[in-house]
Amino acid sequence: MPAVVLVGAQWGDEGKGKATDLLGGDVDYVVRYQGGNNAGHTVVIGDQKYALHLLPTGVLSPDVVPVIGNGVVVDPGVLLSEIDGLAERGISCERLLISAGAHLIMPQHKAIDKVSERFLGKAKIGTTGRGIGPAYGDKIYRMGIRVQDLLDPGILGKKIEAAVGEKNQVLTKIYNRRGLDPAKVLEEYLGYAERLRPHIADTSLVLSRALDQGKVVLLEGGQGTLLDIDHGTYPFVTSSSPTSGGACAGSGIPPTRLTRIIGILKAYTTRVGSGPFPTELLDEQGEWLRQTGGEYGVTTGRDRRCGWFDAVIARYATRINGVTDFFLTKLDVLSGLERIPVCVGYDVDGTRHDEIPMTQTEFHHATPVYEELPGWQEDITSAKTFEDLPPNAQAYVRALEEMSGAPISAIGVGPGRTQTIQIRPLI
């Protein structure tokens, strides 16, 4: 049975939560496979809005088993706060499984993250300051502390003493900051251990057996393709792999079991944080998109940078991820425009590029080459079928589909759970 991957095809914030929620009734497991609480998914159910940061969106579907995979870095305090917040709203997380191999975000990671970003000044990357990068750094440096270590107080204490001691050298001697007390960190994390113990599992084994039993597994990434540590706009990227390849490494599901790669595209483009953004609008049109689309970060509350649709990065996402289907979100935001520009290529110092330039320097110098498509004035938020859309909206979707290189199989026409047009099945 299928293992389906859901990936952001731009710089994140494309609406993956809405897509996951749409598919929730057809899947048995939803797996978050990378990132930490630097990501955010918003789901609107009826008149209720849910903002999720670490928990997979499938937690909102009562028959789905939500899984935090080994590729995620977990801040246990944030996770428990999120669990408690949902419990207050009548949503249980008792089915949640957390990979024993996932790494923990520790107090020293957050301390280093904040102070190092301030030290960079104008060269800052735009981190959320939540310790994500330093946690992944310790993972690669083989100094990480994993979820399974919570089950062994002796091992946990030794690892905390070594890790905090090393980071205290950096905090005190390089940044002139106060060090952390390993004993207090251990006490805090032993408290987390008691509550998280029932959820810790060998999730790779659980998912393998589920697929053998004919269950449907949905793998959900945070952020987006252009924020991938290897394939994004480095160094203005996240510290993990949100692309489809990262889904395998971050869940323990092999590539041979993936059957569908669904890319999430916004009908225009946004990004949060620093870094190149060829179609960014720094005028009243950009502000109009921000206000009309409600473009503010789920996790940080920061204004999202807004621009027109970029077909170059959409094609890139198709190629890097092997996208089989696109889910186009927020088409309704563009209603009321007379003409809608779409970036079909870049001009780099007089040379036309139809693909993302190879070097960071070239990409920073890229200016968009636009084609204008006719807009529509009608309100499309109540559309139920593709044929319900105005002709120009249909033409816009078909043009984006052709430029992106994969079929658009679903369209979001509003934030609500029912405001989705499904052109063809996604599972």
Stockholm file with secondary structure:
# STOCKHOLM 1.0

chainA/1-427         MPAVVLVGAQWGDEGKGKATDLLGGDVDYVVRYQGGNNAGHTVVIGDQKYALHLLPTGVLSPDVVPVIGNGVVVDPGVLLSEIDGLAERGISCERLLISAGAHLIMPQHKAIDKVSERFLGKAKIGTTGRGIGPAYGDKIYRMGIRVQDLLDPGILGKKIEAAVGEKNQVLTKIYNRRGLDPAKVLEEYLGYAERLRPHIADTSLVLSRALDQGKVVLLEGGQGTLLDIDHGTYPFVTSSSPTSGGACAGSGIPPTRLTRIIGILKAYTTRVGSGPFPTELLDEQGEWLRQTGGEYGVTTGRDRRCGWFDAVIARYATRINGVTDFFLTKLDVLSGLERIPVCVGYDVDGTRHDEIPMTQTEFHHATPVYEELPGWQEDITSAKTFEDLPPNAQAYVRALEEMSGAPISAIGVGPGRTQTIQIRPLI
#=GR chainA/1-427 SS CCEEEEEESSSSCSCHHHHHHHHGGGCSEEEECSBCTTCCEEEEETTEEEEESSSCGGGGSTTCEEEECTTBEECHHHHHHHHHHHHHTTCCCTTCEEETTCEECCHHHHHHHHHHHHHHGGGCCCCCSSSHHHHHHHHHTTCCCBGGGGGCHHHHHHHHHHHHHHHHHHHHHTSCCCCCCHHHHHHHHHHHHHHHGGGEECHHHHHHHHHHTTCCEEEECSSCGGGCTTTSSTTSSCSSCCSHHHHHHTTTCCGGGEEEEEEEEESSEEECSSSCCTTBCCSHHHHHHHHHHTCBCTTTCCBCEEECEEHHHHHHHHHHHTCCEEEEECGGGGTTCSEEEEEEEEEETTEEESSCCSSHHHHHTCEEEEEEEECCCSCCTTCCSGGGSCHHHHHHHHHHHHHHTSCEEEEECSSBTTCEEESSCCC
#=GC SS_cons         CCEEEEEESSSSCSCHHHHHHHHGGGCSEEEECSBCTTCCEEEEETTEEEEESSSCGGGGSTTCEEEECTTBEECHHHHHHHHHHHHHTTCCCTTCEEETTCEECCHHHHHHHHHHHHHHGGGCCCCCSSSHHHHHHHHHTTCCCBGGGGGCHHHHHHHHHHHHHHHHHHHHHTSCCCCCCHHHHHHHHHHHHHHHGGGEECHHHHHHHHHHTTCCEEEECSSCGGGCTTTSSTTSSCSSCCSHHHHHHTTTCCGGGEEEEEEEEESSEEECSSSCCTTBCCSHHHHHHHHHHTCBCTTTCCBCEEECEEHHHHHHHHHHHTCCEEEEECGGGGTTCSEEEEEEEEEETTEEESSCCSSHHHHHTCEEEEEEEECCCSCCTTCCSGGGSCHHHHHHHHHHHHHHTSCEEEEECSSBTTCEEESSCCC
//
